[in-house]
């Protein structure tokens, strides 16, 4: 999986001037295969929490450009032993609640977002991470790209099957010393995904 996702500070691949970062969140145990195709074009991947299963982390890490980078992830409010398969619970202590990653041109902060009230969340996150170029959060399952001020505050939406509000989604950040660029990817929701439980409604 590359460098451990639990590091409070991490760096981009050595010597890289431009890095493509796949940003996703709220998989709740399943990641859409089309999101994995996007991840395959990236050097790093960042998961904003509510992972749901260690197999999600394995799937993401396995699709990154070979030898290019690492997977970084934070804990969501649903990432607790009682909601993870027993065989993967040993991974939970390796994850932290927040993470800061040094990239070309600035720093990317990651937090699930349940730690702050929904009202005024972006302002609060900007106060928590004032030195970052962008802040990733999840929790709401809604895709957001707030670039009105620096740091940007961005939410990739839900990359799995639960409450995708229009379909699974993710973001790609191209981080370079001369500037940063965001692109969003939203996919149509299939009638039914393999193994999907329509009654599943994990708490947010």
C-alpha positions, 0 to 999 in steps of 0.5 A, spaced: 500 500 500 506 504 499 507 509 505 502 507 511 496 512 511 496 513 518 502 518 517 500 525 520 505 528 514 506 525 508 510 527 502 509 526 494 513 522 490 521 524 490 523 529 485 516 529 482 514 536 479 507 534 478 502 529 481 495 526 480 492 525 486 485 521 486 480 523 491 475 519 494 470 518 500 465 514 503 465 507 500 462 504 506 465 497 504 465 498 496 468 502 491 465 503 484 469 500 479 469 506 474 472 510 480 478 505 480 479 506 473 480 513 474 485 511 480 489 507 475 491 514 472 493 517 478 500 517 482 497 518 489 490 516 492 486 520 498 480 517 502 476 521 506 474 516 511 468 511 512 472 506 508 468 500 511 473 495 509 480 493 508 478 490 501 477 497 499 484 500 501 487 494 497 483 495 491 485 502 491 492 501 492 492 496 487 490 500 481 495 506 482 500 507 477 505 501 479 511 504 483 508 511 483 506 513 489 501 511 495 494 511 498 493 515 504 486 515 508 483 517 514 478 514 519 470 516 518 465 516 524 463 509 521 470 506 521 470 502 528 471 495 529 464 493 530 462 496 522 469 492 519 470 485 517 473 482 523 479 480 518 481 487 517 480 490 523 487 490 525 488 496 520 484 501 524 489 503 528 494 504 523 489 510 520 488 517 523 483 522 524 486 527 520 492 527 515 496 533 511 500 531 505 506 535 502 505 536 494 508 540 489 505 547 490 502 546 497 499 542 502 493 537 502 489 536 508 484 530 509 479 530 515 472 526 514 468 532 517 464 529 522 468 533 527 465 539 525 457 541 525 455 542 518 453 549 519 459 553 517 463 547 516 468 550 511 469 556 515 471 551 521 476 547 516 479 553 513 481 555 521 483 548 522 488 548 516 490 555 515 496 553 511 493 548 506 492 549 499 486 545 499 482 541 505 479 534 503 473 532 507 467 527 506 461 525 511 456 528 507 456 524 501 455 530 496 460 532 491 463 540 493 468 544 490 469 550 494 474 554 490 472 561 492 478 562 497 484 558 499 485 553 502 480 550 497 475 546 501 473 540 497 468 533 498 469 528 492 462 525 494 461 518 495 465 513 491 461 507 493 453 505 493 451 508 499 447 515 498 451 517 492 446 523 490 446 522 483 451 517 482 458 515 485 463 520 484 471 522 485 475 528 484 482 528 481 487 533 483 493 535 479 498 539 483 504 542 480 509 547 483 506 552 478 498 551 480 493 546 482 487 544 478 481 540 480 477 535 475 470 531 477 468 525 475 461 523 476 458 516 474 451 514 472 448 509 478 446 502 475 440 499 476 443 494 481 451 493 483 453 486 485 452 485 492 448 491 493 443 491 499 438 497 497 436 497 505 443 499 507 443 506 510 450 507 514 449 513 519 452 519 517 
